[in-house]
């Protein structure tokens, strides 16, 4: 009797595995349902430590098959690969993944990787189906990538910066309202942009219509938004190193908000803002010409984001958390009178 040649599990089979696991079916039941050996199903499920994701497992299996002779660190260590791929599926950038893994596994040499190594893994075979899918998960998809240290200089460094290293430590714990993160979302051909401002505790978002990316335009647009709300909510702003914030001193004079600058290529230090920009991209995908998007359209999206329940907020909305701080502040002041 001729032995059947082993065939690798398909994505369809893996979807069945995930579905049946969610229904608490046994591995024996799943094996019988798929006409597979129990050992095949057991190996497949145990590899993921009880938290099985069909899409992730299928990508990983294809990658393992294609990279048996040329494994980088992500392909060598499966639990590292799972962490990186899950981060990408969650909309995290390589910088955020690298920063987060350092916080979660500070003393584990396997669970340690630079954001540049993640990019190198993604772009190693950029025409392959898996790599095209990984590139599509990046916040800013490009068919090619240059190394960060190969980039040309961006001109003069912003003067008189205050580093995020000097930002008061209590801001990090998100217990106090009024500390913001800011950035630009760039439009088609680098010719247009919108400003995004996100409050760290409440995740409340402002989307700012900008006529240009000039520092004076950005400074005035941001200051206008902040000057419409109470000083309780305008305590600090953390920004990246974009030259659009070159007039940070004038911004501070107009708003009383100190500006702290994140380290270069460390967008995970403004993770709330980066995640919010990803949400905004669902409404305004790459290639959008923001000069043709009206302020009314931006505010409609802003309202949707601020009324979106967030798991991190206990499924309250940013608007609910933001305005509850106003109520609590008023009550506290009344008690002190």
C-alpha positions in Angstrom: 0.0 0.0 0.0 1.4 3.3 -1.1 1.8 5.8 1.8 0.0 9.2 1.4 2.4 12.1 0.9 2.1 14.6 3.8 0.4 17.8 2.9 0.9 21.0 4.9 -2.1 22.5 6.6 -4.0 25.0 4.5 -5.4 28.3 5.6 -8.9 26.9 5.3 -8.0 24.1 7.7 -6.4 26.5 10.1 -9.6 28.6 10.2 -11.5 25.4 11.1 -9.0 24.7 13.9 -9.4 28.3 15.3 -13.2 28.1 15.1 -13.4 24.7 16.8 -10.9 25.7 19.5 -13.1 28.7 20.3 -16.0 26.2 20.6 -13.8 24.2 23.1 -13.6 21.1 20.9 -10.8 18.7 21.7 -7.7 18.1 19.4 -9.0 14.6 18.7 -12.3 16.0 17.5 -10.6 18.6 15.3 -8.3 15.9 13.8 -11.2 13.7 13.0 -13.2 16.6 11.5 -10.2 17.5 9.2 -9.2 13.9 8.5 -5.8 14.6 10.0 -3.7 12.8 12.5 -4.1 13.9 16.1 -0.3 14.6 16.3 -0.5 17.1 13.4 -3.2 19.1 15.2 -1.5 18.9 18.6 1.8 20.2 17.1 0.0 23.0 15.3 -2.0 24.1 18.4 0.8 23.7 21.0 3.1 25.8 18.9 1.0 28.8 19.7 0.6 28.3 23.4 -3.2 28.0 23.5 -3.8 31.4 21.8 -4.4 30.2 18.2 -4.8 32.6 15.3 -5.4 31.0 11.9 -4.0 33.9 9.8 -1.0 34.3 11.9 -0.3 30.6 11.9 -0.6 30.3 8.2 1.7 33.3 7.5 4.3 31.8 10.0 4.1 28.4 8.4 4.7 29.8 4.9 7.6 31.9 6.2 9.2 28.9 7.9 9.0 26.9 4.7 10.5 29.6 2.6 13.3 30.5 5.0 14.6 27.1 6.2 18.0 27.9 4.9 18.2 31.6 5.5 16.7 32.4 8.9 17.0 35.7 10.6 16.2 36.2 14.3 12.5 36.5 13.8 12.4 33.3 11.7 14.7 31.5 14.2 12.6 32.2 17.4 8.9 31.4 17.0 7.7 33.3 20.1 9.6 36.4 18.9 7.9 36.0 15.5 4.5 35.7 17.1 5.0 38.9 19.1 6.2 40.8 16.1 3.4 39.5 13.8 0.7 40.1 16.4 2.0 43.7 16.8 1.8 44.2 13.0 -1.7 42.8 12.9 -2.7 45.2 15.7 -1.6 48.1 13.7 1.7 48.8 15.6 4.7 50.2 13.8 8.1 48.3 14.1 9.3 51.1 16.4 6.3 50.5 18.7 6.9 46.7 18.6 10.6 47.1 19.4 9.9 49.5 22.2 7.1 47.4 23.7 9.1 44.2 23.7 11.9 45.8 25.6 9.4 46.9 28.3 7.8 43.5 28.5 10.9 41.3 28.3 13.8 43.4 29.7 16.1 40.5 30.5 15.2 38.0 27.8 17.9 38.0 25.0 15.6 36.1 22.6 12.7 38.6 23.1 14.8 41.6 22.0 15.0 43.1 18.6 15.6 46.5 17.0 13.0 48.2 14.9 15.5 48.2 12.0 15.8 44.4 12.2 12.0 44.1 12.0 12.0 46.3 8.9 14.8 44.2 7.4 12.7 41.0 8.0 9.6 42.6 6.3 11.6 43.9 3.3 13.9 40.9 2.9 11.8 39.5 0.0 9.5 42.3 -0.7 7.9 40.7 -3.8 6.9 37.5 -1.9 3.2 37.2 -1.0 3.9 37.1 2.8 6.2 40.2 2.7 3.7 42.1 0.6 1.1 41.4 3.3 3.5 42.5 6.0 4.3 45.7 4.2 0.6 46.4 3.8 0.3 46.3 7.7 2.8 49.1 8.1 1.4 52.5 9.0 3.2 53.9 5.9 3.5 51.3 3.2 6.4 51.6 0.8 7.6 49.0 -1.7 11.2 49.7 -0.7 12.9 51.0 2.4 16.2 52.7 3.1 18.0 52.1 6.4 17.6 54.9 8.9 21.3 55.6 9.0 21.4 55.9 5.2 18.9 58.8 5.2 20.1 62.2 4.1 20.2 64.8 6.8 16.9 66.7 7.2 18.6 70.1 7.5 19.1 72.1 10.7 18.1 70.5 13.9 15.3 72.2 15.8 16.9 74.7 18.3 16.4 74.7 22.0 14.7 71.3 22.2 13.6 69.8 25.5 14.1 66.0 25.3 11.4 63.6 26.4 14.1 62.4 28.8 13.5 65.6 30.7 9.7 65.3 30.7 8.3 64.9 34.3 8.0 61.2 35.1 4.4 61.4 36.3 3.3 62.2 32.7 4.2 58.6 31.7 1.6 57.0 34.0 -1.4 58.7 32.3 -3.1 59.5 35.7 -3.3 63.2 35.0 -5.4 64.8 32.3 -3.9 67.5 30.0 -0.8 65.9 28.5 -0.9 65.5 24.7 1.0 63.9 21.8 1.1 65.5 18.4 2.1 64.7 14.8 1.2 65.2 11.2 -0.5 62.8 8.8 1.0 63.4 5.4 -1.1 63.5 2.2 -0.5 62.6 -1.4 3.0 63.4 -2.8 4.1 65.0 0.5 2.2 68.1 -0.6 -0.6 68.3 2.1 -1.1 67.3 5.7 -3.4 67.4 8.7 -2.4 67.8 12.3 -3.3 65.2 15.0 -3.4 65.9 18.7 -4.2 63.1 21.2 -4.6 63.5 25.0 -2.7 60.7 26.7 -5.2 59.8 29.5 -8.6 60.2 27.7 -7.3 59.5 24.2 -9.4 62.5 23.1 -8.4 63.6 19.6 -8.2 66.9 17.7 -7.8 66.7 13.9 -6.5 70.0 12.6 -7.0 71.4 9.1 -3.7 72.8 7.8 -3.1 75.0 4.8 0.6 73.9 4.7 3.3 72.1 6.6 5.1 75.3 7.5 6.1 75.7 11.1 4.1 78.9 11.5 1.0 77.3 10.1 1.3 74.3 12.3 2.0 76.4 15.4 -1.0 78.6 14.8 -3.3 75.7 14.0 -2.4 73.7 17.1 -2.5 76.8 19.4 -6.0 77.6 18.1 -7.3 74.2 19.1 -5.7 74.3 22.6 -6.8 77.9 23.3 -10.4 76.8 23.0 -10.2 74.5 26.0 -9.6 75.1 29.7 -6.0 75.3 31.1 -6.8 72.0 33.0 -6.4 70.2 29.7 -3.3 72.0 28.3 -0.3 71.0 30.4 2.2 69.6 27.9 2.8 68.4 24.3 5.1 65.6 23.2 6.1 65.8 19.6 8.5 64.1 17.2 11.5 65.8 15.5 9.6 67.2 12.5 10.7 70.7 11.5 7.0 71.8 11.6 7.5 72.2 15.3 10.5 74.6 14.9 8.4 77.4 16.4 7.9 75.5 19.7 8.9 78.4 21.8 6.3 80.7 20.3 3.8 77.9 20.7 4.6 77.6 24.4 4.3 81.4 24.7 0.8 81.3 23.2 -0.5 78.2 25.0 1.7 77.9 28.2 2.3 74.3 27.1 5.9 73.1 27.2 6.9 70.9 24.3 8.9 67.7 24.8 10.6 66.1 21.8 10.8 62.3 21.3 14.0 60.6 20.2 14.6 60.3 16.5 13.0 57.2 14.9 11.3 56.4 18.2 7.6 56.8 17.3 6.7 54.3 20.0 7.5 57.0 22.5 4.3 58.6 21.2 2.4 55.4 20.8 -1.1 56.9 21.5 -0.6 59.3 18.7 0.7 56.7 16.3 -2.2 54.3 17.0 -4.6 57.2 16.5 -3.0 58.1 13.2 -3.6 54.5 12.1 -7.3 54.9 12.9 -7.4 58.1 11.0 -5.9 56.3 8.0 -8.9 54.1 7.8 -10.9 57.2 6.8 -8.2 58.9 4.8 -6.0 56.2 3.3 -2.5 56.8 1.9 -2.7 58.9 -1.2 -5.4 61.3 0.1 -5.0 64.9 -0.9 -5.8 66.7 2.3 -6.1 70.0 0.5 -9.4 68.7 -0.9 -10.7 67.5 2.5 -12.8 70.0 4.2 -12.6 71.0 7.9 -16.2 69.7 8.3 -15.1 66.3 7.0 -12.2 66.2 9.4 -14.4 67.1 12.4 -16.9 64.4 11.5 -14.0 61.8 11.7 -12.8 63.5 14.9 -16.3 63.1 16.4 -16.4 59.4 15.4 -13.0 58.7 17.0 -14.0 60.5 20.2 -17.2 58.6 20.5 -15.6 55.2 19.8 -15.5 52.9 22.9 -12.0 51.9 23.8 -11.0 48.7 25.6 -8.1 50.6 27.3 -10.7 53.0 28.8 -13.0 50.2 30.1 -15.1 50.6 26.9 -15.9 54.2 27.7 -15.4 56.7 24.9 -12.6 59.3 24.9 -15.4 62.0 25.0 -16.9 60.5 28.1 -13.5 60.3 29.9 -12.6 63.8 28.8 -15.8 65.4 29.9 -15.9 63.5 33.2 -12.7 65.2 34.1 -14.4 68.6 33.6 -17.2 67.5 36.0 -14.8 66.1 38.6 -12.8 69.3 38.4 -15.9 71.5 39.0 -17.0 69.3 41.9 -13.5 69.5 43.5 -13.4 73.3 43.2 -16.9 73.6 44.8 -15.7 71.5 47.7 -12.8 73.8 48.3 -14.9 76.9 48.3 
